[in-house]
Amino acid sequence: MTVGDARDAARQWVSLHGPEVKGFVGAFTHGSTNWLHPEEPFPPTSDLDLIVVIDTAEQASRVGKRLYRGVILDVSYMPVGAFGAPDQVLANSHVAESFARSAVLSDPSGWLCRLQQEVGRSYREHGWVRRRCEAATERMAGYLRAAEQPGPCSDRVLAWLFGVGLTTHVLLIAGLRNPTVRSRFAAVRQLLADYHREELHPALLQLLGSHEWTTEQAQRHVSSLGPVFDAAAAACRTPFPFSSDISEAARPTELGGSRELVAKGLHREAAFWIAVTHSRCQSVLREEASPEVRESCGSSYQELLSDLGLQGPKDLGRRIELVRLSLPRLSRAVEGILTENPEIVG
């Protein structure tokens, strides 16, 4: 299957189900596949992110993953208000990178295509790239604040992980690169090499806690995650924001993607998604599983946290502070890339 084939499947899904959605406006592809040529093979460990735009005052919501014609579609709804003007999109670090190059799958009024053309004209302008870097930094600060709030360990660790992950995101935005989620530590490694800032990559991995990981460690954690994932998928009944990621349909992407990174020698970079998935599983198990299942699945999570340098309750607070202390160095790198990036104009 090619990327073009996968997009055709998504287009057909939208044509079948879009009219069923109240207030349907249109749909477009989102995420990493927008950086791939239609004739490239569709990665077997990837899904295809799909944004359905609806005419509603409701907040963005995620429908989740579903298998259609051999493609795992990850569907989200976004209100039309999020696309009210080109400026709104251009300043949005979550949407602009993808929307500027996405495939519009359905656009009955032609509005989405017109908006995309306007966004595309200004997407590479220095001021807008900087705004998106600032927006990503603000999101990072929000995740770190959430990680400091009282609550279950896995929820706080998950917030911290996404805060750490955004240190790579802000650099990728400055480089006009794919701000991928699962592979972001691998993607930023290449970016930093291209801009002769290789020395920053180990520092980012140190914030994550995987800078000294071996291949064997990563393999062990992926292997131990398998039965935990299956237990959480079997137990999950209550809707979580990430429920569809902990399901049988998502197994090829959530586990297979981490295995793929380890197999490529990116075992330190794989730690991010291994830890995210494990933390999500623990949150599901805490709410849904029996005490016996929780206990049987908890030891491997504690081993993972220990290998990330989180041996005790005070360690998370220290690690949050380390991310904040890294921000001046990160900001200097972002400024350097913004200045040196030949694709940025104005």
ABEGO torsion letter per residue (X at the ends): XBAAAAAAAAAAAAAAAAAABBGBAEBBBBEAAAABBAABBBBAABBBBBBBBBBBABBBBBAEBBBBGGBBBBBBBBBAAAAABAAAAAABAAAAAAAAABBBABBAAGAAAAAAAAAAAAAABAAAAAAAAAAAAAAAAAAAAAAABBEBAAAAAAAAAAAAAAAAAAAAAAAGBBBBAAAAAAAAAAAAAAAGAAAAAAAAAAAAGAAABBAAAAAAAAAAAAAAAAAAAAABABBBAAAAABBAAAAAAAAAAAAAAAAAGAAAAAAAAAAAAAAAAAAAAAAABBAAAAAAAAAAAAAAAAAAGBABAAAAAAAAAAAAAAAAAAAAAAAAAAAABAABBX
